């Protein structure tokens, strides 16, 4: 059953297994259509643990693994922890372990967020330059990612857009998506004593398709706050996400959706 609320299109699956099966099939069809149409498919991966289950479905089920045009996919990251690329906390490391090392991907098509700079701000600038170079885009235009995945933190963050962080406070106070052309920001996470590099809400919102993959009962409160709670993006940063080209897609399992009050989900 799907329904629309705000600018969201929500699909709820009985369980995580069904969610990731559907998401994998969806990914395969989107990739095949894009490669058939223009020879390339650009996808932005999210970090954390949820993608491990998704990548496992993509790589372990032969009908997906053997049909997806891996060689023609350009991979990007929505955010990165500011750690070495071989660190267990690295989103690139997680994607390598669970996806890149298991399928025939052209390494030149993997655009990781470099974390070798002394200053994370330089890393943000470097990633922004990479995006503009790969897509051949100038200022005031945005990477036309074919597909961008997001997760949702228990605190309603997404990518590395953390509640009350400088970037989130700025975008929450200046919501007009057309006023900003910054693609990438660096965020210091004081309580975790580390830094993050993240796509900005505007860069995310200009992806052609945005899909949240959210599973598990620990997400239920954040899901309800983001989708049905009062608009308060400083507190619930995922509310900053709204695809400018259509509906923002949410694939939820029953556990993550259990606090939703909407009667038509
Ligand atoms: C990260 C992610 C982050 C993640 C959520 C959900 O770098 O951690 O980009 O936004 O998607 O925190 O994480 P889980 O999938 O581990 O619940």
Boltz pocket constraint, residues with backbone or C-beta under 6 A from the ligand:
constraints:
  - pocket:
      binder: B
      contacts: [[A, 46], [A, 47], [A, 48], [A, 49], [A, 50], [A, 51], [A, 78], [A, 79], [A, 80], [A, 81], [A, 91], [A, 150], [A, 151], [A, 152], [A, 153], [A, 154], [A, 157], [A, 158], [A, 159], [A, 160], [A, 213]]
      max_distance: 6.0
